[in-house]
Each structure stands twice: as C-alpha cells, then as structure tokens.
Amino acid sequence: MDFFYSAHLEAYDPPSFLLADPRRREDACSYRATVHLREGGQGYDLMGWRREEIIHDVLDQYQRHMHFLDTVR
C-alpha cells in the first residue's frame, strides 16, 4: 500500500465570538488546511505551522505508515 499525504483547504464559518470585520463580506468564510492520508482526514489543521513542522509531520506520518506495513506483513 502506497503512502499518501495531502492537505485539503476546507471552508468553515468563523466562530461567533470573533468580532466582525467591516472589510469582510457577509458571505465570507474562514479556511483551514486539514491533513488527509489514504485512510481519510486526520482531524487537525496545518494553518500557521512552519515549514519545518509540516516536514516533521509528513515524516512522522510516513514512519507510522511503515510501522503499520511491518505489522501487517
């Protein structure tokens, strides 16, 4: 099974506790970059992460994938 890692841009309504920005359109939404593996979404957001942190996350997920393959074999 091949390793697959991607980040999907997902739109969502901003939290209600945020102050309204007059420059923002009424129908505008916020975005998050969520991690997806072959197994599906992982439920965490990469927005605001530094480049090194994302590289570390990819390597960590790859190591978990290799461990899973070793366990299955």
C-alpha positions as a printed Julia matrix, in Angstrom:
73×3 Matrix{Float64}:
   0.0    0.0    0.0
   1.47   3.37  -1.05
   1.89   6.28   1.36
  -0.42   9.21   0.66
  -0.3   12.6    2.45
  -2.11  15.74   1.39
  -3.52  18.96   2.81
  -7.03  20.0    1.81
  -8.28  23.54   2.09
 -11.67  23.45   3.86
 -14.03  26.38   4.29
 -15.92  26.88   7.55
 -17.98  29.57   9.24
 -15.89  31.68  11.62
 -16.64  31.28  15.33
 -19.43  33.52  16.63
 -17.18  35.05  19.32
 -14.96  36.79  16.72
 -15.53  40.49  16.22
 -17.0   41.45  12.87
 -14.54  42.94  10.37
 -16.22  45.72   8.33
 -13.91  44.97   5.37
 -15.15  41.4    5.21
 -18.08  40.35   3.05
 -21.13  38.92   4.82
 -20.9   35.59   2.98
 -17.12  35.21   3.52
 -15.89  32.19   5.39
 -12.65  31.13   7.04
 -10.37  28.35   5.9
  -8.27  25.61   7.44
  -5.73  23.26   5.86
  -6.52  19.76   7.11
  -4.31  16.71   6.74
  -5.58  13.72   4.76
  -3.98  10.32   4.47
  -5.15   7.35   2.42
  -7.29   6.4    5.43
  -9.06   9.79   5.34
  -8.96  13.08   7.19
  -6.86  13.24  10.34
  -8.8   16.0   12.08
  -6.05  18.55  12.57
  -5.2   21.86  10.95
  -1.83  22.89   9.47
  -2.61  26.61   9.22
   0.08  28.62  10.96
   2.59  25.75  11.05
   6.16  26.5    9.99
   7.69  24.65   7.05
   9.86  22.52   9.35
   6.84  21.48  11.42
   4.97  20.3    8.33
   8.01  18.35   7.1
   8.28  16.73  10.55
   4.58  15.81  10.42
   4.95  14.2    6.96
   7.94  12.18   8.18
   6.11  11.16  11.35
   3.06  10.01   9.38
   5.33   8.13   6.98
   7.05   6.37   9.88
   3.64   5.33  11.26
   2.68   4.06   7.81
   5.86   1.96   7.59
   5.25   0.57  11.08
   1.72  -0.38  10.05
   3.04  -2.18   6.95
   5.6   -4.08   9.05
   2.85  -5.13  11.46
   0.54  -6.33   8.67
   3.23  -8.35   6.88
